[in-house]
Amino acid sequence: MTEAGGVLLSGEDFEARLRQIGAERYHNLHRFHHRLHSGQCSFTEVQAWALNRYYYQAMIPIKDATVLTRMSEVEDRREWRKRIEDHDGLQPGDGGIERWLKLTDSLGFSRPYVISTQGILPGTRFAVEAYVEFCRSRSLLEAIASSLTELFSPTIISERVAGMLAHYDFVSRETLAYFSQRPVQAKRDSDFALNYVKTHAKTRAEQNLVLAALEFKCSVLWTQLDALWGAYVDGAVPPGAWVAGQGSDKEQAA
Amino acid sequence: MTEAGGVLLSGEDFEARLRQIGAERYHNLHRFHHRLHSGQCSFTEVQAWALNRYYYQAMIPIKDATVLTRMSEVEDRREWRKRIEDHDGLQPGDGGIERWLKLTDSLGFSRPYVISTQGILPGTRFAVEAYVEFCRSRSLLEAIASSLTELFSPTIISERVAGMLAHYDFVSRETLAYFSQRPVQAKRDSDFALNYVKTHAKTRAEQNLVLAALEFKCSVLWTQLDALWGAYVDGAVPPGAWVAGQGSDKEQAA
């Protein structure tokens, strides 16, 4: 059947298109990740990555709560709620955000400085906020589709953990604990989201919106690494953003 | 009087703080502008600048209409409305957006390609949308304060026009017509906005919000140039963004 946007794709073809977007646009292909995983990053660059990425981690439950406000089905909300539990934890000291803070602790940052996000790059802030806003203002189908980058995350996480442990003496399995939990969670979450978009995108126009949402989300991740590269690899730190030495436990104690 | 955020600044000191932000953070200081104005940009880099900045120009009336929705005073709306008239014009063929399209025309782009914004950098999109969202979600005082970068624009515009005319044989006074109108408009608009924030920020906490809004807006402008530099000077074009040769009149004709 031909309609606006073309012929409806079969489930198999639709999924293949989604996976193709990942193969072409997921941020495992970004030069910053090659640098990070192959041991070429300086300590300062790893610090900058962890500091900036904290904001992304911290906003994930806000993003997921935004999606939750739009779900009319109890079953969907019950499933989606797990994402918030994963990041916020079931009790103090638990959850993905806490595990990310263990990483920034180990890199010498004070927690209040990290949590304030005062030193993050504007490019990080704008990209992350674009993601939250996308999930607020677009259809529920598109909001769920934008989470589908999790289809591709188990591979990058295994590359990252192996690469970082091999190359940096300042990281350990303990400081990278965030990543030990993510593959299982991401598999569960992306199974749900993939099934949802395959079931709910009933026209080619809707399938195209799903594909565009995944492209958008890839650009959210990619743009954060572009900003990191410009500021900390190329050395053009924008006015007001973190520079090496700021936000450390030592600075706070001094 | 001491209160949350410190002692209330005098009008003179408050204005001096605002001008200090411009002296430290306005995008005339960005390396991309040094490159553009001194004739070091390639034709492709000038194209990329004009193509991406189109999106900023095109969203300015949307941003200003957002501010308009929040103004309860007829006099304020009447004044602010001029900004929309400046960009959208009083009749077809008139206005700042049309003048910007004359520039992209002269650089070989097809209008439908430029207007579609399909080739702009995600970093451009996220920064511009952050600006619109800021004006939607923050206080009216902060929304008006975020326009205060116009205090600093007459200088950069005169540098830009003189530099580009001196160095690039593919630009002319006619193709740079956008900039010939802006200094007078920007002076009128920034006079209004400066007077507004000086009158309406009645506590130091409000003055601090005004200062932060101007810093935010400087980062919106700066981040767009960071994205341009990474993609077109450093050569790391993100997946899906414009590359030289795309979007041209010739491509369309072919």
Interface residues (C-beta under 8 A of the other chain):
Chain A: E24 R25 L29 R31 L121 P122 G123 R125 F126 A127 E129 A130 E133 E215 C218 S219 V220 W222 T223 D226 A227 W229 G230 A231 D234 A236 P238 P239 G240
Chain B: E24 R25 L29 R31 L121 P122 G123 R125 F126 A127 E129 A130 E133 E215 C218 S219 V220 W222 T223 D226 A227 W229 G230 A231 D234 A236 P238 P239 G240
